[in-house]
Amino acid sequence: MKTILVPVDFSKKSEYAVKLASNIAKNSECEIHLLHMVELPTGIVDMGAGSNFSIPESMMYLRKVKEKITKLKESFFPEDDTVKHGIRFQNPYEGITEYGAKIEADLIVMGSKGISDFEEILIGSNTEKVVRTSKIPVIVVKKDVENFKMKNIVFASNFKDESKDSFTKLVDFSTQFKSKIHLLKVNTIDKFESSSASKEKIKEFISEFSVPKSTINVYNDVSVVKGIINFSKEINADLIALSTHGRSGLSHLFNGSISKNLSKNVIRPLITFKI
């Protein structure tokens, strides 16, 4: 891993993302790129006479943006003067996607503003769009994480063949950070499977992979989401890993709607790999 892209809007959530990226960079010597998107109002075609676009006001705004980015660098990268930044006048989703491709980012780290833990990832937000379509792995962070490490990663899956490509990427990712992968199959009442059958499915799934450190786990809960969260809490996971379909985001992994009263203090950072 060489390059990490961090979209920033100067909210607390994006600061959490910058902080997490700085922790990753310390352990991997990655190059960090901070990106701020400025979405122009609909209808602006040019900046000539008669438009509502004020060049002096825009220049002042850009100066303030650069000051804020400089402050972020000083706060989270005090000893690293190689951190780069970009400012783009573009739709956030398109800008993040194109900029990530331009710098050949290996990872995108984003803050999430969803009301509940998984909500923004499942609804039509910019974060969801990036998660759903990005060919680059995306880490979504919801809260401040002190001393972030990647010792324990939970890979929650149905362990079908379609998830093997994303698991390959996760194995490469975990190998770099010497992480242990906890393979997790959550069984629910409406889609129950015996523990022995689930374990055999997981063993067959990973048989063609070389995974230095891993555990096989079957967890029963009222929903897949609660099973992932409760299991991750029990083992004190550092990161939750999921596969995502470009056509449907993460919704295909879950049964029914996501409860809005899920504790914001439970969710761990989440990394997604596109199938």
N, C-alpha and C positions, 0 to 999 in steps of 0.2 A: 504494500500500500504506500503510495507516494503523495497523493493529493486529496485533501478533504475540502468540500465546498460547504459553507455555512451561510444560508440566507438569513439576513437580519433585518428587523423592522424596529429595533431598539426597545421592544417590549421586554418584560421580565422573562417571558417564555423563550425569546430568541437569545437572551443573555444566558439562560440555562443551556441552550444548545452550544453557544460559544464556549462556555465553561467545560462542557463535556468533550467538545472537540479538542480543546487545549490539553485535557487529560490524556486523550488518545494520542495526540501528537507527541507528548512527552515520552511515550512508550514505543513510538514507531518512527519518530523523526519525519513525520509527514509535513508537507507544505500546506498551509492553511490559506484559503481564499474566503474572505467575507464579501457577501454580495447584498446590496440594497437595491430593491426595485422601486421605481417611481412610476405608478400607473397614471398615465395622462387621462384627463376627462374625455368621455366619448364625444366625438364630433370635431375634435381638433385635427385639422388637416395641415395647416401651415402656421407659421409664426409671424405672418405679415400683418399689415394694417387691418384693423377690424376684428382680429382674433382676441380671445379672452386670455391668451397666454402672455404673461408679462415677463420679459427677459430679465429686468433688474430683480424682480421678486424671485424668479427661478434661480438666478445666480446666488442670491442670498440664501435660498433654501439649500442649494448644493454646498455652500460653505458650511452651513450648519450640519449637514449630513456628514461631510468630511471630518468636522470637529468631533462628531459623535463616534464615528468609526475609529478615529485616532484615540479617543478615550477608551473604547473597547479594547483596542490593541494594548494600550498601557495597563489596563486593568487585568487582562487575562494572558497577555504575552509580554510581560515586562522585560524579559531577557532575550526576546526573539524579534529582531527587526526585519525578518524576512517574510512576515505575514503580509499577504497581498489583499487588495480590495478592489471591488468593481461597483459601479453605479450604473443602472440601466433604466431607461425610460421605456418600459414595456410591461405587458401583462405579467404578473408574478409567476404564474405557472409556466408560460412560454419562456420567460427570461431565465428562470432557474434551469429548465431543461436544456436550453441552448447554451447557456454559460457553462453548465456541467460538461456538455459534450466538447465545448471549445477548449477547456483546460484539461480535458481527459481525467475528470475526477474519478477517484476510486470509491468515494463514499460521500453521501450528502447527509448532513446533520441538521434537523429542523426542529423548531419548537412547535408545540400544538396548542391551539386555543380552544379546543372543544370543551363543551360544558361538562361532559362526563369523560371517563378515561379513554374509551375507544370511540367516542362519538364522532370526533372530527375526522378520524381515519375512515369512517363509514359514510359520512355525508359528503355532499359535493363541494368541498372546500379546496383551496389551493394545495394544502398539504395532502389531502386525499388524492387529488389529481396526480401529484408528483409520485406519491406512494404507488398508485395504481399503474402508472405507465412508465416509470423510470427504469431504464436498463441498468442504472447504477444503484447499488444497495443504499437504502435510506434508513437512517436512525431517527426515530421520532421521540422527543423527550418532553415530558409533561411537567416535571417538577425539578427542583434543584437537587442535584446528586453530588454529595460530598465524596471526594477521593474515589472517583469512578474507576473501576477496574473491570476486566473481562475474564474473571476466573471461572465463572459459572454461567453458561448460556443455555436457556431452555429452548429447544426446537419443538414447537407444537405442530402436529401435522396429522393428516389422515393416513399418511405413509403409502400413498398411491404413486405409481410410476411418474406421474406428471410433476411430482415435487423433487425428483432426483436432480434435475439441473440446478435448482435453487439450493439444494443441500450440498451439491458440489462446491458452490460458491461459499457456503457457510463453513465447510470443512477447511477451505483455503484460508478464510478469514480467521477461524479459530486457531489454526496452526500457527499463524503469525503471532498471535497473542498468547499462545500456549494455554488456551481455554479448555475447560471440560464441557462437553456437550451432553445435556440431559434430554434424551429423546422422550417426548411425552405424547401419549395417546389418551385423550379424555373421552370417557364413555358416559353417555347420558341415558336417561330412562327411555326416551323415544328411539335412540339409536344404540341400544345396548349390545355389547360384544363381550364374550368371556375374557378374563384377564389372560388366560393361556393363548387364546386365539390372537389377541392384540399383541402380545409379546412376540409370537411367532411372526406376525406381519412385520413388526419392527425389525426383527433379526434378519428377515429376508430382504427388507428394504436396504439395510446397511451392509449386507454381505459383500457387495462389490466395492465398498469404500474402505479406505484405511483411516480409521478414526482412533488416534492415540489414546484419548481419554474420553470415555463416555459412560452413561448409565441408561438403562431401559426402564421406563416408568409407565404404568397404567393408573389413571386416576379417575375415580367416579365422582361426578358432581351433577348439579341440577342443570347446568349449561356448560358449553365448551368454554365460553369466556370466563365464567367463574372458576372453572377447573384450572384454566391456565393461570389465572391470578392467584388462586389459593395455593396451588402447587409451587409457583414461583416464590410466593411469600414463605412457604414452609422451608424451602432450601436456601432462602436468601439469595435468589438469582440476581445477577448483575444486569442481564439482558435477556429479552424474550425475542426469539426469531420465528418469523412466519414466511410462508410463500404467499405471493399474491398474483391473481390473474389480472391481466391488463383490461379485460372486458368488464370485470365486476368488483374491482377492489378487493377488500378482505371479506366482503359480506358472505361469500360462498362458504366460509369456514364456520359460520355461526348459525345457530338455530333461533329464529325469531328476532325480535328487536332487542336492543341493548338497554338495560336498565340505567336510568339517569342518576340513580342514587349510589352507583359504585363509588367507593371511597377514592378520592383523588390521591390519597397517601399510599395506596397499595400498588398502583401501576408502576412497573419498571420501564426503563427505556426500551423501545421496541425497534428491532431492525427487520426490514422486509427485503425479500429477494424476489424479483419478478420471474414467474414461470414462463 
